[in-house]
Amino acid sequence: MNEKQIRKNMAILPVSSISKLTGLSPRQLRYYEQFDLVHPKRSKGNQRLYSLNDIDCLLDIKDYLSSGMTMAEVKRVMLKQSPIADQETAEVSDTAARKIFSKEMLQIGRWNIHDSNNLY
């Protein structure tokens, strides 16, 4: 991750600042967190802290809801847009990683294997 991305991911903005920047109430922010759409970090005092990327996400949510989408639809859209970089922290077993890699390689046609089920 480059320095710009690191800075955009730094959770430093409290709820009051986020409310002013997005026009969302603290209750709306908590609701979106409960609905698993945003994941603010917590300070040592358990205060929610948001990043610049969180602001972008919240503004997207606000736009989707303004266009008439339901929360379930918004969640589906947000999950599809979720960057792969967020998945870097998820633990993947060596076997699972090999299966994913094999499947991707088969999809791009680099391996000439007729039966991908026999790989593992």
Helices and strands as residue ranges (DSSP letters): H 3-9, E 13-14, H 15-22, H 26-34, E 41-42, E 48-50, H 52-66, H 71-81, G 84-89, H 94-107, G 116-118
